[in-house]
Amino acid sequence: MPVSVTYRNSSVGVGYVVQFHNTSKKYLGVRAVFRNPTMNQSTERQFTLDPFGMQEFGWLENWEFVSGETITVIEDDYQTLYLKIP
């Protein structure tokens, strides 16, 4: 999967901001599932990543990422990526 995922502290609000980076030169239609197992909550976001582009999600997008949450990144042409925020 030509998507790398990083995170940073939120400069406004709480929690982390998760950044999705397209490392390829093609447009990617991405589906991301965010899950908080402690609160038994989840949400799904669909978005397009421009070639070498980046998309952020966090408190301003109505999801406060915290340690222990999982992120599943799906793009039909690639193997699914599973991540956990440390």
C-alpha positions as YAML, in Angstrom:
chain: A
units: angstrom
residues:
- id: 1
  name: MET
  ca: [0.00, 0.00, 0.00]
- id: 2
  name: PRO
  ca: [1.55, 3.32, -1.03]
- id: 3
  name: VAL
  ca: [0.13, 5.11, 2.04]
- id: 4
  name: SER
  ca: [2.18, 5.95, 5.11]
- id: 5
  name: VAL
  ca: [0.51, 7.07, 8.32]
- id: 6
  name: THR
  ca: [2.04, 9.40, 10.90]
- id: 7
  name: TYR
  ca: [0.59, 11.27, 13.84]
- id: 8
  name: ARG
  ca: [1.30, 14.44, 15.80]
- id: 9
  name: ASN
  ca: [-0.09, 16.16, 18.87]
- id: 10
  name: SER
  ca: [-3.12, 18.30, 18.13]
- id: 11
  name: SER
  ca: [-2.29, 22.01, 18.27]
- id: 12
  name: VAL
  ca: [-5.95, 22.78, 19.04]
- id: 13
  name: GLY
  ca: [-8.23, 20.53, 21.00]
- id: 14
  name: VAL
  ca: [-7.15, 17.19, 22.39]
- id: 15
  name: GLY
  ca: [-5.50, 13.98, 21.28]
- id: 16
  name: TYR
  ca: [-3.53, 13.33, 18.14]
- id: 17
  name: VAL
  ca: [-3.92, 14.30, 14.51]
- id: 18
  name: VAL
  ca: [-3.37, 11.38, 12.14]
- id: 19
  name: GLN
  ca: [-1.80, 12.12, 8.75]
- id: 20
  name: PHE
  ca: [-2.25, 9.92, 5.68]
- id: 21
  name: HIS
  ca: [0.52, 10.39, 3.08]
- id: 22
  name: ASN
  ca: [0.25, 9.12, -0.50]
- id: 23
  name: THR
  ca: [3.74, 7.94, -1.46]
- id: 24
  name: SER
  ca: [2.80, 7.27, -5.09]
- id: 25
  name: LYS
  ca: [2.22, 9.34, -8.22]
- id: 26
  name: LYS
  ca: [-1.40, 8.19, -8.66]
- id: 27
  name: TYR
  ca: [-4.68, 9.23, -7.06]
- id: 28
  name: LEU
  ca: [-5.86, 6.85, -4.33]
- id: 29
  name: GLY
  ca: [-9.43, 6.33, -3.13]
- id: 30
  name: VAL
  ca: [-8.93, 5.47, 0.53]
- id: 31
  name: ARG
  ca: [-11.31, 4.19, 3.17]
- id: 32
  name: ALA
  ca: [-10.08, 4.49, 6.76]
- id: 33
  name: VAL
  ca: [-11.73, 2.93, 9.81]
- id: 34
  name: PHE
  ca: [-10.88, 4.44, 13.21]
- id: 35
  name: ARG
  ca: [-11.69, 2.34, 16.27]
- id: 36
  name: ASN
  ca: [-11.43, 3.06, 19.97]
- id: 37
  name: PRO
  ca: [-11.71, -0.34, 21.72]
- id: 38
  name: THR
  ca: [-11.92, 1.20, 25.21]
- id: 39
  name: MET
  ca: [-14.98, 3.29, 24.36]
- id: 40
  name: ASN
  ca: [-16.31, 0.70, 21.87]
- id: 41
  name: GLN
  ca: [-16.63, 3.45, 19.23]
- id: 42
  name: SER
  ca: [-15.70, 3.50, 15.57]
- id: 43
  name: THR
  ca: [-16.10, 5.67, 12.51]
- id: 44
  name: GLU
  ca: [-15.26, 5.35, 8.85]
- id: 45
  name: ARG
  ca: [-13.97, 8.04, 6.49]
- id: 46
  name: GLN
  ca: [-13.59, 7.91, 2.72]
- id: 47
  name: PHE
  ca: [-11.31, 10.34, 0.94]
- id: 48
  name: THR
  ca: [-9.07, 10.75, -2.09]
- id: 49
  name: LEU
  ca: [-5.34, 11.25, -1.70]
- id: 50
  name: ASP
  ca: [-3.73, 13.28, -4.47]
- id: 51
  name: PRO
  ca: [-0.40, 12.02, -5.85]
- id: 52
  name: PHE
  ca: [2.19, 12.61, -3.09]
- id: 53
  name: GLY
  ca: [-0.59, 14.36, -1.14]
- id: 54
  name: MET
  ca: [-1.58, 14.27, 2.52]
- id: 55
  name: GLN
  ca: [-4.87, 14.26, 4.45]
- id: 56
  name: GLU
  ca: [-5.27, 14.87, 8.20]
- id: 57
  name: PHE
  ca: [-7.96, 13.78, 10.65]
- id: 58
  name: GLY
  ca: [-8.27, 14.74, 14.31]
- id: 59
  name: TRP
  ca: [-10.31, 16.74, 16.79]
- id: 60
  name: LEU
  ca: [-11.43, 19.29, 14.18]
- id: 61
  name: GLU
  ca: [-12.82, 16.40, 12.09]
- id: 62
  name: ASN
  ca: [-14.74, 15.05, 15.13]
- id: 63
  name: TRP
  ca: [-12.39, 12.27, 16.19]
- id: 64
  name: GLU
  ca: [-9.98, 12.55, 19.12]
- id: 65
  name: PHE
  ca: [-7.24, 9.98, 18.49]
- id: 66
  name: VAL
  ca: [-5.71, 8.58, 21.67]
- id: 67
  name: SER
  ca: [-3.18, 5.88, 22.49]
- id: 68
  name: GLY
  ca: [-4.45, 2.35, 21.85]
- id: 69
  name: GLU
  ca: [-6.80, 3.17, 18.99]
- id: 70
  name: THR
  ca: [-6.60, 1.21, 15.76]
- id: 71
  name: ILE
  ca: [-6.65, 2.46, 12.19]
- id: 72
  name: THR
  ca: [-7.47, 0.28, 9.20]
- id: 73
  name: VAL
  ca: [-6.56, 1.72, 5.79]
- id: 74
  name: ILE
  ca: [-8.27, 0.17, 2.76]
- id: 75
  name: GLU
  ca: [-7.62, 0.81, -0.93]
- id: 76
  name: ASP
  ca: [-9.05, -1.73, -3.38]
- id: 77
  name: ASP
  ca: [-5.84, -2.21, -5.37]
- id: 78
  name: TYR
  ca: [-3.59, -2.90, -2.36]
- id: 79
  name: GLN
  ca: [-3.28, -5.01, 0.75]
- id: 80
  name: THR
  ca: [-5.10, -3.55, 3.77]
- id: 81
  name: LEU
  ca: [-2.91, -1.69, 6.28]
- id: 82
  name: TYR
  ca: [-3.53, -2.14, 10.03]
- id: 83
  name: LEU
  ca: [-2.07, 0.30, 12.58]
- id: 84
  name: LYS
  ca: [-2.30, 1.00, 16.29]
- id: 85
  name: ILE
  ca: [-1.49, 4.33, 17.93]
- id: 86
  name: PRO
  ca: [1.16, 3.66, 20.60]
...
